[in-house]
Each structure stands twice: as structure tokens, then as C-alpha cells.
């Protein structure tokens, strides 16, 4: 069973999209206001391949997991800078994104997700992962749009304008925990 976020944590789904970056920034501000930790989660799945696809074209599970960890690490660097932050934990887990996120957030304060409008829909239409999390999560779910103009302010007063990036520590780097 995968390790879950427990206690005073804000879980955020990260897929590298502009909306998930906005959700990560929002979650960091909210976690700071709540004196909580951020648990940044990236879920990955093994893709299905046609039986006639050449075996050499199929990435191994280890390659897929490493790619997922690189994506999460790059997103964390974009938001927080190159150093590890004790208030942020990175988790890479294999499985369906909604299932992984709901499981990781089971004991969290809340779950934050980016919301990207789908082609042909307005900005308020939620994708399949967001809809599934809204239906299945046992904690409050906050959806954050990808455009900066409509990103919600943190719930606690006095947090607007705080920077998310802490002062750099030389030589440190992000590490991801592989769950599962």
C-alpha cells in the first residue's frame, strides 16, 4: 500500500500543466497559512500498447517511473527553486490519477487540483480526474484554474503577497518518494 499524507498536510496533484503549477503555488500559500506541509503528488500509469507494437518501443516501468519523478522534480523546481523544502514532500505513485490522489489525500486537510478547460468547453468545466476526485474525496477539494487572473486567494487572512520560494540552500536538490 502506498504511503499517504497524514495529519496537517495539503495534497496537490501535479501533472506539469500550467493549471497544476497554479494549484501547487496556491497549495503552498494555503499550507503556509495553515502551518501545514505540502504533499505534491504525481500519479503515473503504464500505457496500454497494441500487441503488434515492437517491444523496443515500450518504455520499462522503471523508465516511466523515472520520467514521472523528473516531471515532478522539474515542477517543484519551477515553483520553489532548486532547493529541497522541509515543508514540501514529493510523491510519485503508480496508478489511476484520481484513485492515487484520493488515497493520498485521505487524511489531509484538503486536496488541491489544477483545472484546465477542455477544448470546446468553458473554463468552469472540470476534467475527468477533477470530477472523480470531487465525487470520491473525503476531504475538501479546491480546483485552481490555470490562468493567473482567477486563482483564488488562500482561505486564511494575511497570506496574500507572500512569496512561495524560500531562500536557496546551495547544493541541495529535490528528491521524490516513490510510493507503492
C-alpha positions as CSV (number, residue, x, y, z in Angstrom):
1,X,0.0,0.0,0.0
2,X,1.3,3.5,-0.9
3,X,2.3,5.9,1.9
4,X,-0.4,8.5,2.5
5,X,-0.3,12.1,3.5
6,X,-1.2,12.1,7.2
7,X,-2.2,14.9,9.5
8,X,-1.7,18.6,8.8
9,X,-1.0,18.4,5.1
10,X,-2.3,19.9,1.8
11,X,-2.2,17.4,-1.0
12,X,-1.8,18.8,-4.5
13,X,-2.0,16.9,-7.8
14,X,0.9,17.8,-10.2
15,X,1.0,16.8,-13.9
16,X,3.3,19.6,-15.2
17,X,0.4,21.6,-16.7
18,X,0.0,25.4,-16.1
19,X,-3.1,24.6,-14.0
20,X,-1.2,22.2,-11.8
21,X,1.6,24.7,-11.3
22,X,-1.0,27.3,-10.3
23,X,-2.5,24.7,-7.9
24,X,0.9,24.0,-6.4
25,X,1.5,27.7,-5.8
26,X,-1.9,28.1,-4.2
27,X,-1.4,24.9,-2.1
28,X,1.9,26.3,-0.9
29,X,0.4,29.6,0.2
30,X,-2.6,27.7,1.9
31,X,-0.3,25.3,3.6
32,X,1.8,28.1,4.9
33,X,-1.3,29.8,6.3
34,X,-2.4,26.6,8.0
35,X,1.1,25.7,9.2
36,X,0.8,22.5,7.2
37,X,3.1,20.7,4.8
38,X,2.5,20.3,1.1
39,X,2.4,16.9,-0.4
40,X,2.9,17.2,-4.2
41,X,1.7,14.0,-5.9
42,X,2.3,12.8,-9.5
43,X,0.4,9.7,-10.5
44,X,1.6,7.7,-13.5
45,X,0.2,4.7,-15.3
46,X,1.7,2.1,-17.6
47,X,0.2,2.8,-21.1
48,X,-1.5,0.1,-23.0
49,X,0.3,-1.0,-26.1
50,X,-1.1,-2.8,-29.1
51,X,0.1,-6.4,-29.2
52,X,1.8,-5.8,-32.5
53,X,3.8,-2.8,-31.2
54,X,7.5,-3.5,-31.1
55,X,8.8,-4.4,-27.7
56,X,11.7,-2.0,-28.1
57,X,9.3,1.0,-28.4
58,X,7.8,0.2,-24.9
59,X,9.4,2.0,-22.0
60,X,10.0,-0.1,-19.0
61,X,8.2,0.6,-15.7
62,X,11.4,1.9,-14.3
63,X,11.8,4.3,-17.2
64,X,8.2,5.5,-16.8
65,X,8.7,6.0,-13.0
66,X,11.9,7.9,-13.6
67,X,10.2,10.1,-16.1
68,X,7.4,10.8,-13.7
69,X,9.9,11.7,-11.0
70,X,11.7,14.0,-13.4
71,X,8.4,15.8,-14.3
72,X,7.5,16.3,-10.6
73,X,11.1,17.4,-9.7
74,X,11.1,19.9,-12.6
75,X,7.7,21.3,-11.5
76,X,8.9,21.7,-7.9
77,X,12.0,23.5,-9.1
78,X,9.8,25.8,-11.2
79,X,7.7,26.7,-8.1
80,X,10.1,26.6,-5.2
81,X,13.6,26.8,-6.8
82,X,16.4,24.3,-6.8
83,X,16.5,23.5,-3.0
84,X,14.5,21.0,-1.0
85,X,12.0,22.5,1.3
86,X,11.2,20.7,4.5
87,X,7.6,21.8,4.2
88,X,7.1,20.1,0.9
89,X,7.1,16.3,0.2
90,X,7.1,14.9,-3.3
91,X,5.4,11.6,-4.0
92,X,5.4,9.7,-7.3
93,X,2.8,6.8,-7.3
94,X,1.8,4.3,-10.0
95,X,-2.0,4.1,-10.6
96,X,-5.0,5.9,-11.9
97,X,-4.6,9.6,-11.1
98,X,-7.9,10.1,-9.3
99,X,-7.5,7.0,-7.2
100,X,-4.0,7.9,-6.2
101,X,-4.9,11.5,-5.3
102,X,-7.9,10.5,-3.3
103,X,-5.9,7.9,-1.5
104,X,-3.0,10.3,-0.8
105,X,-5.5,12.9,0.5
106,X,-7.5,10.6,2.7
107,X,-6.1,12.1,6.0
108,X,-5.1,15.6,4.6
109,X,-6.6,18.9,5.3
110,X,-7.6,19.4,1.7
111,X,-6.8,18.3,-1.9
112,X,-5.8,21.0,-4.5
113,X,-6.1,20.3,-8.2
114,X,-5.4,22.4,-11.3
115,X,-8.4,22.9,-13.6
116,X,-7.7,23.2,-17.3
117,X,-10.6,24.0,-19.7
118,X,-11.1,21.3,-22.3
119,X,-11.4,22.1,-25.9
120,X,-14.9,23.2,-26.7
121,X,-15.8,23.8,-23.0
122,X,-15.7,26.8,-20.9
123,X,-13.2,27.4,-18.1
124,X,-15.6,26.1,-15.4
125,X,-15.8,22.6,-16.9
126,X,-13.8,20.0,-14.9
127,X,-11.9,17.2,-16.5
128,X,-12.3,13.5,-15.6
129,X,-9.7,13.5,-12.8
130,X,-11.1,16.6,-11.1
131,X,-14.7,15.2,-11.4
132,X,-13.7,11.8,-9.9
133,X,-11.8,13.5,-7.1
134,X,-14.8,15.8,-6.3
135,X,-17.0,12.7,-6.2
136,X,-14.7,10.4,-4.2
137,X,-12.6,12.5,-1.9
138,X,-13.4,12.6,1.8
139,X,-11.7,16.0,2.3
140,X,-12.5,19.4,0.7
141,X,-11.3,19.7,-2.9
142,X,-10.1,23.1,-4.3
143,X,-9.8,23.5,-8.0
144,X,-7.4,26.2,-9.3
145,X,-7.7,27.5,-12.9
146,X,-4.6,27.6,-15.0
147,X,-4.9,31.3,-15.8
148,X,-3.4,33.6,-13.1
149,X,-6.3,36.1,-13.2
150,X,-8.7,33.8,-11.5
151,X,-6.5,32.0,-8.9
152,X,-8.3,32.0,-5.6
153,X,-6.7,33.7,-2.6
154,X,-5.8,31.4,0.3
155,X,-8.5,30.9,2.9
156,X,-6.6,32.4,5.8
157,X,-6.3,36.2,6.1
158,X,-2.9,37.8,5.8
159,X,-1.3,35.4,3.3
160,X,-1.7,37.4,0.1
161,X,1.6,38.6,-1.3
162,X,3.8,36.1,0.4
163,X,6.5,34.5,-1.7
164,X,6.4,30.8,-2.1
165,X,10.1,30.3,-2.8
166,X,12.3,30.1,0.4
167,X,15.9,31.3,0.4
168,X,18.2,28.9,-1.6
169,X,20.4,26.5,0.1
170,X,23.4,25.7,-2.0
171,X,24.0,22.2,-3.1
172,X,20.5,20.9,-2.1
173,X,18.1,19.4,-4.6
174,X,14.6,17.9,-4.8
175,X,14.1,14.3,-4.1
176,X,10.9,12.3,-4.8
177,X,9.5,9.5,-2.8
178,X,8.2,6.6,-5.0
179,X,5.1,5.2,-3.4
180,X,3.7,1.8,-4.0
